[in-house]
């Protein structure tokens, strides 16, 4: 187990720090590398040495204009074929790499990439990005709508990385009281058909919103037009990509990374813990209890199965705690965070807001 902290001056620096600390904690990194040429805005890939290409990724190589990104798929779907890029240019056949790469450990795989506005994580089943999750999870810009303030990480920001045997968590703190996070790992639940990889972050796939602000969270769930910003909390319709901010590769019922076979279904989300979440903090001593951070999958005959039970993170109501507080319980230490921004006045959250009430979490802490 390891703990790292520092500051990042840019989105690229934050991603680099994540990859660096992940490797120091035992994760293997394989970067995407292909051979290709560019004519106008068409990238033609003729060979793949490692990894897979995807929309939004920044590419680099000899003669390629800095900041060039992949904006659309042509005949290629990650490997050999054509792609549309953001900048018109002429580049002879050369080795092309992407920012980021695939992290792997304990038989699970996560592609960590960077777009112009986000760091994204895509769960998959190999270094070649086979059988990926239906969508990525992201940090960076989490909300944008004309006429409203854009919500995104401002730099420089502080960050912390918490590394464990089969889990890794990163939390970024900026603008004093705002937090974004990304986490991934392998489920500890026995009997899963899939590899058991899980990944989650503040939002899913970034897109221009139709809601009045970034967050939609309540004691009974949320996450329709906006993200809940909390892991495995979403209970609403899955068709809005921003709100799909967590995936688990259970493989149960041949559903792969999805909860019910489609991203359009309604996940169980936080419903399994609603009563306990509601009862915190105690009216007797004002304390809150560390609650298991779990994910369930709906099964036939109105049953459900536990598919993720995070070993090193817990749900925690933070009414009477300050972000960054360290709890000492026996030999364990836990560091307290809001899911996004703490607001005691509107402690139970709400729809289309810029905070997460007093809904928060705690991560096992190995720092000083």
N, C-alpha and C positions, 0 to 999 in steps of 0.2 A: 504494500500500500504506500502511496506517495501523495504529497501535497505540493503544489506549485502556485506561486502568485507573482504578479508583476503588472506592468502597464503596457498598453498597445497604442501606437500612434495612428493606426489605420486598420481598416478591415483586413487588408492583406497581412499585416503584422499579427493581428489577432488569430487569423487562420494558421499562420506559420507557427505561432506559439502553441496552438492546440496540437498540431501535428508533431512538433518537437517534443512536447511533454508526453504525448501518447506513446511515441517511440521509446522515450526514456522509461516508460512504465510497462514496456514489453509488447506493445503493438507493432506489428510489421507494416511497413508502408511500401506500396507499389504504385508508382506514378504512371499516368496514362502517357503512352508514347506511340505516335503513328508516323508514317511517311505520307506526305501529301503536298499538293501545290494549290495555289490560289490564282484564279483568273476573275477579275472583277469582284463580285461578292460571292463567288462559288468556290468553296473548298472541296477538292477532290482527294479523298484518302485512298491510297493504293495498297497500303499494308498496315497491319496493327502489330506492334511489338508487345504492348501491354495495356491493360485497362480498356476503357470505353469512353466515347465522346457523348456529350449531352447538351441540350439547349441551355444557354446562359453561361456556359463555361468560357473563361478567358484562355486563349491559346497563345503560345509563344514559339518562336523559332527564328532562324536566320532570315532577315528581310521582312518579317511580319510586323506590321504596325502595332505599337504598344497599345494595349487595351482592346484588341480585337476580340470579339466574342462570337460564339455560335448562336445565331438567332432563329434558325429553323432547320428541320431535317429535310433532306432531299431524298435520294435513293438510299442514303446511309441511315442506319438506326443505332449507331454506336460504334460501328466498325467501318469496313470498306464501303465506299460510296460517296455521295455528294452531300454537302451541307451549305447553308447560307450563312455568311459572316457579316458582321456589322459595318466593316470598312472596306470599300472598294480598293483593290490593290493587285499587283502582279507579283507572285512569288514562285520561283522555280521549285521543283521537288526538293524537299528538305525534311529533316526530322522535326516534328511538331509535338510539343508537350502541353499539358494543361496545368493550371494552378491547382495543387492538391493531389489527391490520389486515393487509393483504396487502403484503408486500415483493416487489419485482420488480427484476430486473437481468439483462441479457444473455439475455432471452427465457425466464427461469424465474421461478416464482412460489411464495411460501411465506406461508401465513397464520399470523401470530404472535398467539396469544390467551392469555388468562389465566383460569384457574378459581380457585376458592377455595384450592387447594393446589398448583397447578402452572402453569408456563409451558409452552405447547404449540405445536408447529410442525406444520403440515399442508402437505405438498407438493401443488401443484395446477397447472393449466395456464392460468389467467387471473386477473384481478382479481375476476372473478365466482366464483372457486373451482370452475371446471369441471374434470372428470376428476381428482378428488383421489386421493391415495394411500389404500390401504385403512385406514390408521390414522395417528394422530399420533405424534410423538416428544416426549418431555417431560423437564423437570427440575423439582425442587421436592420433593414427597413421592414417594419411590421405593419405600417398603415400609410396609405396615400389616397387622397380624394380631393379633387379640385375644390378650393374654397375652404379647406380644413387644414389644420397643422399636420405636417408629415411627422410620423413617429418613427424614429430610428436611433441607433446607437450613435452618440456623438463622441468624438475623439479629441484628446487621448482618453482612454477608459482604463479602469482597473479590471483585472480578471483574476480568477482563481480556478485551478484545475485540481480535481479530486480523482486520484487513480486507485483502482482496486483490481483484484485478480481477474474479474470478468466484467467490470463496469467502469465507465469513465464519465465524469461530469465536468462541465465548464460553466462558470457563472461570470457574466460581465456586468460591471457596475458603472453607471455614467449619470451625468446630470444630478448628482448627489443621491437621489432616492430611486432611480430607475434601474431595473435589472432585466437582463435577458440571459437565457441559458440554453445549453444543448447537452444531451446525454445519450449514451448508447451502451449496449452491452449484450450479454447472453442471459436468457431467462434461467432462473434456478429451478423452475417447475419441471418435475420429471414427467416423462410420458408424452412429450410433444412429438408430433410427426415431423415438423419442420426443424430447421437448424436452431431455432430459439432466439434468433437475433431480435433485438428491439431497439428502436431509436425514437427520440422525442425532442422537441425544442419549442421555443416560444410560439412560432407559427408554423404552418405547413408551407405550401408553395406560395410565394408572394404574388399578389395580384392587386390591381386597382380595386379598392373596396367600394361597396354600395351602401355601407353603414356610416353612421355619424361619428364613430370613433373606433378605437382599435380592439377593445376587449368586450367580451360577453360572457360573464361568469356568475353563477349563483350556487347556493347550497345544493340544489337539485340538478345541476348540470349547466348546459349552455353550449355555445359553439355552433351557431348556424351561419350567420353572415360574417361573424368575427370570431377570432380565436378566443379560447378560454385562457390561453397563456399558461395552462397547467397541464402536467403530464397525466394522460389517461382520464381526463375529466369530461371530455366532450360527450354529449348525449343526443345532440340534434342531427338533423339531416346532413349527410356527408357530401352533398354536391358542391359545396363552396370550398374551394381548395385551400384557402387561407386557414380555415378552421381544422383541417385534417393534420394535426400536429403531432401524432404519435402512431407508430406501427409496431406490430409484433408478428414475427414469422412463426406462427404456431403450427401451420400445416393441417390443423384439425379440420375434418370434413372437406378436405381438399380445397380449403379457402386461402391457403398461402398466407400472405401478409394482411389480409383483410379480416374484419371482425365477423362478417356474415356473408362473405362471398362477393360483396360489391362495396365500393366506396360510397354508394348512395344510401346504404342502410343506416339505421340508428344504433350506435354502439351503446353498451351498458354504461360505460364511462364511470362516473363517480357514484352512481346510484347505489352501489353496494355499501357505501360508507356514509350516505347522506345523514342518517340519524346521528352517528358519532361526530361528524363534522359540525352538525347543528348544535350539539350539546357543549361544544368547546367555546371559551374556556369554562372551567368549573366556577359555579356561583359561590361555592364554599371557600375556595382558596385562590381563585383567579388564575390558577395554573392551567396549562394546556397539556394534552397527552400526545406523544408521538404515535401516530396511527400508520399501519402498513400502507405502503404505496403499491397498489396492485392493479392489474388489468384482467378483466373477465371477457370471455367470448360467449355469445349466445349459441346454444346448441338445440338440436331438435327436441320436441316434446316439452318445450318451455323450460329447459334446463340451461345451466351455464357451467363453464369450466374456467378455472383459474389458469391464465396463460403467462402471466408475468407477476413476480413478487420481488420487488427491488430489494436487494440485500443491504444497500448502504444509503437509502433515502427514505424519508417518512413524510406523510402529510402532517401539518402542524398549524394550528390557528395562532396568529402572532399578535393578537390584541394587546397583550402586555409585554411584548418583546420588541427589541429594536433589531432591524436587519444587521446581521453580523454578530449578534450575540452568540456565545458558545455555551451550550448546555453540557453539564458534566453529570452523567448518570452511571454510577459505578465506575468501571474502567473505561467507559466509552465517552467520547466527546462528539457533539453534534453542532454544526454551524447553521444558524437560522437565516432564512431568506424569504422575502415575499415572492410570489410567482412573477410579479411584474413591478407594481408599486403599491406600497401599503397606504390604506385610507381607513382610519378608524371611524370617521363620521359615517361613511357608507360601507360598513364592515362586511355586509353580505353581498357586495358587488352590485351587479345590475347589467343592463343592456347598453352597449355602445358607450363605454366609459374609458377613461384613461388610467385605470388602476385595477387592482384585484382585491379590493377590500382588505380583510385581514386573513385571507386565504394564503397560506404559505407552505413552506416545506423546510426540512432540515436534512443536511448531508453529513454523513459520518466524517469527522474531522481528525486529521493526523498532523496538523500544523503545530507551530510553537504555542 
